[in-house]
Amino acid sequence: MKFKIILPVAVVIVISVITGIYLIQKKSPAVLGQSSLLSQSQFSVYSLNQVSQHNTASDCWMVIDSQVYNVTTYIPLHPNRGIIRGCGQDATQMFNSVGQHSGRATDILNEFKIGTL
């Protein structure tokens, strides 16, 4: 008798968790990023020294093609933890060397732009 009640409840919980994970991964980066709120003239200019101060998963800035990005809020959504290696540095070569980065990755990245180098 308990099995007839527990099984449907377990199925509902599993489906809810899977749906939640799916929705989090599909959440628009514009909601999480900063640059959607900034016009081109509002971007700041940073030095590589300033970027280097933001070198952890909880505070992650990186430079890609002379553009500065604060990707801290994107880290949990990134397909793997390799993104953390780029925190606090010029990650241009790392970003460009990853074959899996698509045009969508560049679109996502643009949502996190906070300035230029």
C-alpha positions in Angstrom: 0.0 0.0 0.0 2.8 2.5 0.9 4.5 1.7 -2.4 1.5 2.9 -4.4 1.7 6.3 -2.6 5.5 6.6 -2.5 6.2 5.8 -6.2 4.0 8.6 -7.7 5.3 11.1 -5.2 8.9 10.1 -6.1 8.1 10.4 -9.8 6.7 13.9 -9.3 9.8 15.0 -7.3 12.2 13.7 -9.9 10.3 15.4 -12.8 10.2 18.7 -10.8 13.9 18.6 -10.2 14.7 17.8 -13.8 12.4 20.6 -15.0 14.0 23.0 -12.6 17.5 22.2 -13.8 16.4 22.6 -17.4 14.7 26.0 -16.8 17.8 27.3 -14.9 20.1 26.3 -17.8 17.8 27.9 -20.3 17.4 31.2 -18.3 18.3 34.2 -20.4 21.8 35.5 -19.7 20.4 39.0 -20.0 18.7 38.5 -16.7 22.0 37.4 -15.1 24.4 39.7 -16.9 25.1 43.4 -16.7 25.7 44.7 -20.2 22.0 44.5 -21.3 21.6 47.5 -19.0 24.5 49.5 -20.3 24.9 51.5 -23.5 28.3 51.4 -25.2 29.2 54.8 -23.8 28.6 53.6 -20.2 31.3 50.9 -20.3 34.4 51.5 -18.1 38.0 51.1 -19.0 39.9 48.7 -16.8 43.5 47.6 -16.5 44.6 44.0 -16.5 45.8 44.6 -12.9 42.2 45.6 -11.9 40.8 42.5 -13.7 43.4 40.3 -11.9 41.8 41.2 -8.5 38.6 39.3 -9.6 40.1 35.9 -9.8 37.7 33.5 -8.0 34.5 31.6 -8.8 32.6 34.0 -6.5 34.1 37.1 -8.1 35.2 36.3 -11.7 36.2 38.9 -14.3 38.0 38.0 -17.4 39.3 39.6 -20.6 38.5 38.3 -24.0 39.6 40.2 -27.1 40.3 43.3 -25.0 36.8 43.3 -23.6 36.2 42.9 -19.9 33.5 40.6 -18.7 32.1 39.9 -15.2 31.0 36.2 -15.6 30.5 35.5 -11.9 26.7 34.9 -12.2 27.2 32.7 -15.3 29.6 30.2 -13.7 26.9 28.0 -12.3 25.2 27.8 -15.7 28.4 27.1 -17.7 28.5 23.5 -19.0 31.7 22.8 -17.1 33.9 24.3 -14.4 36.8 25.1 -16.9 35.6 28.7 -17.1 37.1 29.3 -13.6 40.6 29.0 -15.1 40.0 32.3 -16.9 39.1 34.3 -13.8 41.2 37.3 -13.3 43.2 37.1 -16.5 43.2 37.5 -20.3 41.3 34.4 -21.3 41.2 35.2 -25.0 43.3 32.2 -26.0 41.5 29.9 -23.7 38.1 31.0 -25.0 39.1 30.7 -28.6 40.8 27.3 -28.2 37.6 25.7 -27.0 36.0 24.0 -30.0 32.6 23.8 -28.4 32.0 27.6 -28.2 29.3 28.5 -30.7 27.9 31.8 -31.8 25.5 31.4 -28.9 28.5 31.4 -26.5 29.6 34.7 -27.9 26.0 36.1 -27.6 25.9 35.0 -24.0 29.4 36.5 -23.3 28.2 39.8 -24.6 25.6 40.0 -21.9 28.3 40.0 -19.3 30.5 42.8 -20.7 31.3 45.5 -18.2 34.1 47.4 -20.0 37.2 47.4 -22.1 40.9 46.9 -21.4 
